[in-house]
Amino acid sequence: MFGSIALLQKSSLLARHAALQQNVVSKNVANVDTPGYRAQKVSAFTELDENTTSASAMKVSRSEHISKNSLYDENLIERDADHLAKPNGNTVSLEAQMLSAIEAERQHSKAMAIYQNSMDILKISIGRGR
């Protein structure tokens, strides 16, 4: 019932994007000393949002055709070319990964606040809230 509300869909997309970003950060940090490892990053949510509006409007005959997680595959992960390689060829910057992790946490908190406030408004509107 509430799955068709656009605001709840956006907050869900934002939360899943933050989870993917946190996953990429943890992978980068785990490979900080791996020779030749190239740091990865996730496309910005604004870019993702523009690219997925048409995808979310697609009609399918079976639910297996397009999964809910199909937007969160390897296509959103790209190499981070913002940092120079160390002598061993590794491009992971711990400082940049810390900032990215903080941004992912803020993004997830924002998504959860939007979702919770929307649910509170819906509950109040049907007379089951505060």
C-alpha positions, 0 to 999 in steps of 0.5 A: 500500500505505501510502496507506491508513495513516491517520497517513500520510494525515494527514501528507500533508494537513498538508504540503499545508495548509502548502503552501497556506498558504505560497502564500497568504502569498506572494500577500499579500506580492506584493500588499503595495502594491496599492491595495484588496487584501484580505489572505487567510488559510487556514482552520486545519488543525484546522477543515479536518481536522474538515471533511474526515474525512467527505469522505475516507470518500466512495466514488467510482466513478471517480478523476476524481470527487474529486481528491486536491487537491479539499480545497485549493481556494478554499473554504479561503481566506478574507479576513483581517479581523484587520488594519485597512486602510491609507489605500489600502485594503490590509489586508496586514500584513508582520509578520503574513505573516512569522509566518504563513510561519514557522507554515507552515514549522513545520507542513510540518517537523512533517508531514515528521517524522511521515511519515519516522518512520512510514516508519522504523517500517514498515521496521523492522517488516518487517525492512528498517530499521536 
